[in-house]
């Protein structure tokens, strides 16, 4: 399945019913999810591998992975309502590989070290007051449980991500800029839709 076909398969899925601004719940755009998983597949990180979506939300990254012939996909999310939406979205997508949904905190996952081949995550960016550095905890989890990770961060995060990876014995092997479309979800949003610049990183953990 090509990238465009995968994106079309992900379009029209349900979003958060009652998004929590404290958790920075924003749905991953279908085009970005398809692009990220397409690139991961080209790197040999999806097909035949165990893939973990950290902070799965409504399931876009997990479902995109499940359409790419993985051995297994785990979707880990702390919000029970978001998990319910993710399961609904799985029925709509009907991926070739079923997703195992797990309710748990992505920063304290009930998973052993080095238990998955690939982690994908759209973590909170830490944009909310009191939530600064929230994406660091997700990277820490990825470093402990996965051989490779793909993560989405606010634009301007490259120095931080590279420094963190280096401190943890990892290496950023690929990075690219992308646009992240945000619908109007919260009271502080003034427009119906906005686009922000983000950066996506592939990290090999050793």
VEXMARTI-770969 format. One record per residue (C-alpha): residue in three letters; y negated, x negated, z. Coordinates in steps of 0.02 Angstrom, whole numbers, plus 50000, padded with zeros to 5 digits. Each point is the difference from the previous one (the first is absolute). Layout:
// residues N
ALAYXZ ...
***
This chain:
// residues 206
UNK500005000050000 UNK498324993149949 UNK498464998950111 UNK499155014949916 UNK501535011050016 UNK500154995450183 UNK498175004250032 UNK500215016949916 UNK501515003450109 UNK498944996950155 UNK498505010349949 UNK499735017050079 UNK500924996350161 UNK499405007350166 UNK498784990250106 UNK499674999950187 UNK499845017750068 UNK498964994950150 UNK499514981749977 UNK499584990050156 UNK498464989249979 UNK500524989350149 UNK501574995149903 UNK498984997749840 UNK501175011449905 UNK499594998849815 UNK501315004049867 UNK500474985649887 UNK499395004149823 UNK501485003449884 UNK499394987849867 UNK499834986150128 UNK501705003750076 UNK500814999549828 UNK499094983949954 UNK500494991350163 UNK501835004949989 UNK500084995949814 UNK499394982350037 UNK501184998450147 UNK501445005249889 UNK499514987149869 UNK500084986850138 UNK501785005150041 UNK499505007250169 UNK500585018149978 UNK501575002849897 UNK501554997750105 UNK498964996050155 UNK499635008650165 UNK498185005449999 UNK498995005250152 UNK498385010149991 UNK499014996150159 UNK498885014450049 UNK500695010749860 UNK498785014450023 UNK500415013349869 UNK501244988449918 UNK499234993849837 UNK500524981750013 UNK501745004350066 UNK500275012749861 UNK499384988149866 UNK501244987150063 UNK501395012950003 UNK499755002949814 UNK500314981649962 UNK501864998350039 UNK499924992150174 UNK501554998650109 UNK499115009450139 UNK498265006150046 UNK499345002550177 UNK498395009650031 UNK499324996550174 UNK498595011150065 UNK499395004850174 UNK499205016849953 UNK501305014049998 UNK498925011249890 UNK499774986349871 UNK501884997149999 UNK500285018649967 UNK498844998749849 UNK500914984349942 UNK501655009350003 UNK499225014149898 UNK499364987349876 UNK501724992249987 UNK500735016749948 UNK498645001649868 UNK500274982549930 UNK501915000350016 UNK500164981049993 UNK501634992149949 UNK500154991750171 UNK499785010850156 UNK498744994150128 UNK500484998150183 UNK498485006350096 UNK499774993050174 UNK498715005550128 UNK499394984350086 UNK498464989150025 UNK499824987549858 UNK499304987250121 UNK501555001250111 UNK501425004549881 UNK501775002550064 UNK500644987549873 UNK500754982750025 UNK499184984449932 UNK500284996349816 UNK500865016849974 UNK499215004949834 UNK499674990849838 UNK498325007749959 UNK498645009050099 UNK498615010049918 UNK498535006850096 UNK498315008449984 UNK499444996350178 UNK498435006150086 UNK498604988349947 UNK499224999550172 UNK498405008249938 UNK499845011750149 UNK499104994050157 UNK501284994350127 UNK501324997949864 UNK499444983249934 UNK501404988749940 UNK501255014349989 UNK500764992849841 UNK500434983950095 UNK501345009150102 UNK500815006649842 UNK500054982649925 UNK500774993850162 UNK501405012749982 UNK500264995449818 UNK500124981750047 UNK501345003750129 UNK501135012049904 UNK499814996149814 UNK500254985749880 UNK498585005949888 UNK498575012250027 UNK498725009049894 UNK498475006450092 UNK498365008649956 UNK498404994150086 UNK498145002649992 UNK499094989349871 UNK499524983250071 UNK501594997950101 UNK500754985449905 UNK499454986350120 UNK500675009850149 UNK501665004249916 UNK500294982249940 UNK499574992950171 UNK501155012350088 UNK501434996649881 UNK499794981250023 UNK500025001850190 UNK501625009949988 UNK500854988049881 UNK499735011049849 UNK499144997949834 UNK498955011649892 UNK500784998549828 UNK499065013849908 UNK498375009450027 UNK499065012649896 UNK498515011650016 UNK500165018849978 UNK499045016150024 UNK500505012050137 UNK499475018049976 UNK499595009350161 UNK499855019050002 UNK498835008750120 UNK501065001350159 UNK498854997650148 UNK498315006450058 UNK499144983349969 UNK500485000649815 UNK498515005549898 UNK500805000949827 UNK501525009349936 UNK500754983749939 UNK499554981850016 UNK500764983749940 UNK500064984150102 UNK500544982649950 UNK501624993850077 UNK501104984749986 UNK501904999549991 UNK500994984950057 UNK501794994449978 UNK500554988650142 UNK501634990450015 UNK500494997950182 UNK501054985150054 
***
